Amino acid sequence: MEVSTQNSAGAKVPPAVIANAAKAAKPRIRVKANSRAAMSMGMRNSYTGASQVNSNLALWRPPLKSADADIRFDADKVRARARDLRRNHPYAAQAVRASRLGVIGKKLRYSCRPDFRFLGIDQDEAMRWAQEFERIWDSYAHSLDFSVDAGRRLNFTQKMALAHDSLFVDGEVFEAAEWNDQRKWKTCFQSIDIDRLSNPNGRAESLYLKNGIELDRFSAPIAYHVRDGHPSDTGYINIKSLNWTKIARETAWGRPIGMHFFEIERAGQTRGISAFAPVISSMKMGAEYTETALQQSILQASYAAVLTSQQNYKDALEIIDGMGPDEATSVTDLAEENLEAAMEHHERISLRFNGASIPVLWPGEDLKMLSPGQGATSLGEFQAQSTKSYAAGTGTDPIQVSQDYSQVNYSSAKMAAATSYRHYEARRELLTSNLGMKMVASFLEESVFYGGFALPKGVSPLDFYEARDALIRGKFLTQGAPILDPVKESQGQQLRLQMGTETLQDIAAEQGRDYIDVMDQQQREQAERRERGLGDLQAGPQPNALPGNGKENGAVEPDDEEEAEDDHDQENSKEEKVLH
């Protein structure tokens, strides 16, 4: 680069002045470079996930909000879309069904195990009382007149299944305890659509009123505001939807009334969100892709072959442009004349060889055979991968959602069943602890004070509310995990029983049964066999005698070695006598 030695007036500048100016400029350049380096170092983040210069993350700036602010404005749209997916998306419907089957099963059975140590009573007395209460509860919970349901449509298991579906799809459950004097059992429960829980008359959110829930100074719910009808049922359909009813959380003495629960993911959260929230977008796009692929396959199956033409209508258009006004014709007329001529050609010519037709094409035509279902392979691969994403987002088993067992072996099936069983147990505990046990407590209260049901000996009715939780302690049982290998799993259970790490109660509970009922049935069967002269059943084999662990594999027990040697010597002596 040449440096000018003249100033703006045209006079020459001495070389020394130019050199000094260059020296003065160099530090400024270094300072500018250093400042850029400092700025670059300052923009670097300690965590790459917080980078503001990474092109993949620069535009990803989700806002920091409270738990309620994240949910408040999106919950309604998420619920509506989740319900639509459940109605119309096969994988969404199957995910709900599979979860309900694992969590609720065919019947939820209450197994009462009072804390006799806390109550200060004898264990035998506690078990006697528990069995009697279980029978009374089951007759109420699964009665033919649906006593447990205020609407008299559902029994206890069906109400818990409805609560499960609401928790899965809507993200929340709301149940209200009612008292009906016209019934044998006054206690009943009303399932309420979560859409009805809202601030009355559109009242603004406040510190003590959030999303229809009244809070105390510790943010504990104390009451719920519920519309008398669904928000969409307005006008002449249901004028009650314009009114709200305040439902207390519990009575002054602790009887549950309003029961609202959801999965709490953050502190300060007052409402829940659907389990479909992470997969709504992918499920919607997947459904559109599947529908488009099916339509393409239908179109391909509708046509066996297609005739394509290589005629250049652009050249024909240039020829038409060069014609006079009287001679020119439109491109459409030219194409129609060409198609008519081609059709006449195909109708007139019919060549056959040994009975087979030979197509004779019009000049420039090409016959292409279509293969129906060309996109079926790619569609199947897409569905297999997308199902895993759906299952991961909703917390279900991809094998159960897809119902595809073609790529499953014993190990993967066993691991999937064990993982799903743990997940279903946790979901069942969430439902029963927040809803089922409260329903049991309300029914026990009526049974004691209105039904004449006696408490265990040593427990006074005056101490009922202090002893209530210890009296109803127990769990709800349903069918257990599927048994893939009965021999191996039974062998494992027997080993754990012998080691003392598991009890018969645990094993029976895994299969949804009460161990006392199991032993009662065994006792009855043994008595019946003896009466009929059949004798008692033989004890089961020892673990080392089960298939794969004993003499079937050629193993010889240490105590049997001497007997085996004696038998071998006797056989040799018999052979010698025969030869002699």
Rosetta blueprint (number, residue, H / E / L):
1 M L
2 E L
3 V L
4 S L
5 T L
6 Q E
7 N L
8 S L
9 A L
10 G L
11 A L
12 K E
13 V L
14 P L
15 P H
16 A H
17 V H
18 I H
19 A H
20 N H
21 A H
22 A H
23 K H
24 A H
25 A H
26 K H
27 P H
28 R H
29 I H
30 R H
31 V H
32 K H
33 A H
34 N H
35 S H
36 R H
37 A H
38 A H
39 M H
40 S H
41 M H
42 G H
43 M H
44 R L
45 N L
46 S L
47 Y L
48 T H
49 G H
50 A H
51 S L
52 Q L
53 V L
54 N L
55 S L
56 N L
57 L L
58 A L
59 L L
60 W L
61 R L
62 P L
63 P L
64 L L
65 K L
66 S L
67 A H
68 D H
69 A H
70 D H
71 I H
72 R H
73 F L
74 D L
75 A H
76 D H
77 K H
78 V H
79 R H
80 A H
81 R H
82 A H
83 R H
84 D H
85 L H
86 R H
87 R H
88 N H
89 H L
90 P H
91 Y H
92 A H
93 A H
94 Q H
95 A H
96 V H
97 R H
98 A H
99 S H
100 R H
101 L H
102 G H
103 V H
104 I L
105 G L
106 K L
107 K L
108 L L
109 R E
110 Y E
111 S E
112 C E
113 R L
114 P L
115 D L
116 F H
117 R H
118 F H
119 L H
120 G L
121 I L
122 D L
123 Q H
124 D H
125 E H
126 A H
127 M H
128 R H
129 W H
130 A H
131 Q H
132 E H
133 F H
134 E H
135 R H
136 I H
137 W H
138 D H
139 S H
140 Y H
141 A H
142 H L
143 S L
144 L L
145 D L
146 F L
147 S L
148 V L
149 D E
150 A L
151 G L
152 R L
153 R L
154 L L
155 N L
156 F H
157 T H
158 Q H
159 K H
160 M H
161 A H
162 L H
163 A H
164 H H
165 D H
166 S H
167 L H
168 F H
169 V H
170 D L
171 G L
172 E L
173 V E
174 F E
175 E E
176 A E
177 A E
178 E E
179 W E
180 N L
181 D L
182 Q L
183 R L
184 K L
185 W L
186 K L
187 T E
188 C E
189 F E
190 Q E
191 S E
192 I L
193 D L
194 I H
195 D H
196 R H
197 L E
198 S L
199 N L
200 P H
201 N H
202 G H
203 R L
204 A L
205 E L
206 S E
207 L L
208 Y L
209 L E
210 K E
211 N L
212 G L
213 I E
214 E E
215 L E
216 D L
217 R L
218 F L
219 S L
220 A L
221 P E
222 I E
223 A E
224 Y E
225 H E
226 V E
227 R E
228 D L
229 G L
230 H L
231 P L
232 S L
233 D L
234 T L
235 G L
236 Y L
237 I L
238 N L
239 I H
240 K H
241 S H
242 L H
243 N L
244 W E
245 T E
246 K E
247 I E
248 A E
249 R L
250 E E
251 T L
252 A L
253 W L
254 G L
255 R L
256 P E
257 I L
258 G E
259 M E
260 H E
261 F E
262 F L
263 E L
264 I L
265 E L
266 R L
267 A L
268 G L
269 Q L
270 T L
271 R L
272 G L
273 I L
274 S L
275 A L
276 F L
277 A H
278 P H
279 V H
280 I H
281 S H
282 S H
283 M H
284 K H
285 M H
286 G H
287 A H
288 E H
289 Y H
290 T H
291 E H
292 T H
293 A H
294 L H
295 Q H
296 Q H
297 S H
298 I H
299 L H
300 Q H
301 A H
302 S H
303 Y L
304 A L
305 A E
306 V E
307 L E
308 T E
309 S E
310 Q L
311 Q L
312 N L
313 Y H
314 K H
315 D H
316 A H
317 L H
318 E H
319 I H
320 I H
321 D H
322 G L
323 M L
324 G L
325 P L
326 D L
327 E L
328 A L
329 T L
330 S L
331 V H
332 T H
333 D H
334 L H
335 A H
336 E H
337 E H
338 N H
339 L H
340 E H
341 A H
342 A H
343 M H
344 E H
345 H H
346 H H
347 E H
348 R H
349 I L
350 S L
351 L E
352 R E
353 F E
354 N L
355 G L
356 A E
357 S E
358 I E
359 P L
360 V L
361 L L
362 W L
363 P L
364 G L
365 E E
366 D E
367 L E
368 K E
369 M E
370 L L
371 S L
372 P L
373 G L
374 Q L
375 G L
376 A H
377 T H
378 S H
379 L H
380 G H
381 E H
382 F H
383 Q H
384 A H
385 Q H
386 S H
387 T H
388 K H
389 S H
390 Y H
391 A H
392 A H
393 G H
394 T H
395 G L
396 T L
397 D L
398 P H
399 I H
400 Q H
401 V H
402 S H
403 Q L
404 D L
405 Y L
406 S L
407 Q L
408 V L
409 N L
410 Y H
411 S H
412 S H
413 A H
414 K H
415 M H
416 A H
417 A H
418 A H
419 T H
420 S H
421 Y H
422 R H
423 H H
424 Y H
425 E H
426 A H
427 R H
428 R H
429 E H
430 L H
431 L H
432 T H
433 S H
434 N H
435 L H
436 G H
437 M H
438 K H
439 M H
440 V H
441 A H
442 S H
443 F H
444 L H
445 E H
446 E H
447 S H
448 V H
449 F H
450 Y L
451 G L
452 G L
453 F L
454 A L
455 L L
456 P L
457 K L
458 G L
459 V L
460 S L
461 P H
462 L H
463 D H
464 F H
465 Y H
466 E H
467 A H
468 R H
469 D H
470 A H
471 L H
472 I L
473 R L
474 G E
475 K E
476 F E
477 L E
478 T L
479 Q L
480 G L
481 A L
482 P L
483 I L
484 L L
485 D L
486 P H
487 V H
488 K H
489 E H
490 S H
491 Q H
492 G H
493 Q H
494 Q H
495 L H
496 R H
497 L H
498 Q H
499 M H
500 G L
501 T L
502 E L
503 T L
504 L H
505 Q H
506 D H
507 I H
508 A H
509 A H
510 E H
511 Q L
512 G L
513 R L
514 D L
515 Y H
516 I H
517 D H
518 V H
519 M H
520 D H
521 Q H
522 Q H
523 Q H
524 R H
525 E H
526 Q H
527 A H
528 E H
529 R H
530 R H
531 E H
532 R L
533 G L
534 L L
535 G L
536 D L
537 L L
538 Q L
539 A L
540 G L
541 P L
542 Q L
543 P H
544 N H
545 A H
546 L L
547 P L
548 G L
549 N L
550 G L
551 K H
552 E H
553 N H
554 G L
555 A L
556 V L
557 E L
558 P H
559 D H
560 D H
561 E H
562 E H
563 E H
564 A H
565 E H
566 D H
567 D H
568 H H
569 D H
570 Q H
571 E H
572 N H
573 S H
574 K H
575 E H
576 E H
577 K H
578 V H
579 L H
580 H L
